[in-house]
Each structure stands twice: as structure tokens, then as C-alpha cells.
Amino acid sequence: MIERAQVFDPLWSRPAVPRDVERALTGRRIEALRRRGKYLIADLDGQCHLVMHLRMTGNLLWVPPGEDREPRPHLSVRLALDDGHRLLFVDQRRFGTGVVIEGTEQLGEYLDQRVGPEPLAPEFTPDVLARAARGRRAPVKAFLLDQRRVAGVGNIYADEALFRAGIHPLRPAGRLRRAEIERLHAGIVETLERGIDRQGASIDDYRDSNGERGSMQDEFLIHLRADQPCIRCGRPVTKMVAAGRGTYVCRRCQPVPRPRRRRTEAP
Ligand SMILES: [Zn+2]
């Protein structure tokens, strides 16, 4: 049970004011903690839900009773439970958010508008990916980062999945051939499974709920490897911008899309 809720950062709860969020949470029992896409959801009693997003530098820490591990300067939220545990939302750059949603149906609507299929669910097949990509002119990297198309794939994992699949990030999503869709599907699943196995990538801020660093950053196949030799072909890795994000690509293993030729010349 949440004995005391404190929201220190009004940006976290915006547009709701901290006091209203504190009032909505206090006295509620946490029935489950789960994830949907990049959203972390605490199901509370009375069909109330706290939906959080870590964004760039947010971390959720689970602190056992008696332990004094509170990084004060970046503490956005503290939920003190009646058994002595504390759930802390810590966020250096303060892009993380929390919203209280009353009603399980309302929660479903909120998530359906924002989150596409879960790539690690058995329902996520190459067919599902092909359907999501159909008719999309967006570059495949932007397509992967759009959480409404595929849930949970971020910048690092998009680069890694595209490298595994041998697909250039600027290829239009809707023009991928069936074999490429199948390779991309496998690339997404393998990359996410590897990331979970390595407890995430801690390039700077990410920590797991016990405050531990992940080790995925030690195993990047392409991400952050600019000018180093490609692990497959040895050619130097190129850094470029795609979907507004720093993107790493091997131009031999991930061939650059050719512009469609205009038929102006006579045969
Ligand atoms: Zn290569």
C-alpha cells in the first residue's frame, strides 16, 4: 500500500499538478507492476493505474526497508509503501513522465493510441510486421522508432536490428521485400532478447531497479562503432543521421537505397 506519495518535479506529472497525483496515489494498494511498450504500469486497487515513462534518463529504483540509497538531486518521485519499501523515480534530465489513469478501459485506450504490437509476444510474426510496414513511405529506421508500429524499439535497438538484417536505415519501410521483412523480424527479436539478457545498455544513465548497470553496450554490433571496422566485412562503420537520431551503418552490409531512376533519357 502506498502510504505516502511525493511528487517533487511538476514536469513529471504535467499537466496534472503534483498534489492531485499525490492524492490519487496515497492509500492505494499496488496489485501489479508491468510493462507495455516503453510504458511501466503500476496497477492499483479500484481500477486505478499509474503509467510511467522513463524517456531519456529516467530510472525506477526499488529500495528495500532500512537502505539509504536516495539520489536526492535528481529525485522526481518517491512512493513510500507501508512495508518499508520505497519506489523512486530518479531522472537527471527530467523528460520522464507519470500519469494517473482511472479505469481499466481508459488505460486500454490510452495505450492503444500510443503502443503497437509487442515484438517479443508470440503474436508478433513476420506477417504482422509486413502488415505494419505496408504502404509506409517513412524510412525503416523512423518506422521502427515509431512506437505505434512496433512497441519498445529504441534508437540503439533499431540500429542493431537493421544491421543484423542487412537493411539500410533510409530504405522506405513499405518497400522492403518479403525476405527483408523476415530478416528484420528476426533482427528485432534477437536484438531485444540479447538486450534483456544483458540487462539493458548503460551508456550513461540507465540502471535497473536495483541500481545496477546493464552490459549490452559491451556487445553492440554496430551502434556507437563509428570508424571502427564492421564486424562482418571490415569496412569502417559510418555515422549518419536518420529519423533525427545518430545512426550507425555499414554501407557494404546495409546497401544504400538507390534513388529511383527517372525515365527521361531516350533508349
Ligand atoms: Zn559490413
Residues whose N, C-alpha, C, O or C-beta is under 5 A from the ligand:
A	BS01	ZN	C230 R232 C233 G234 C250 R252 C253
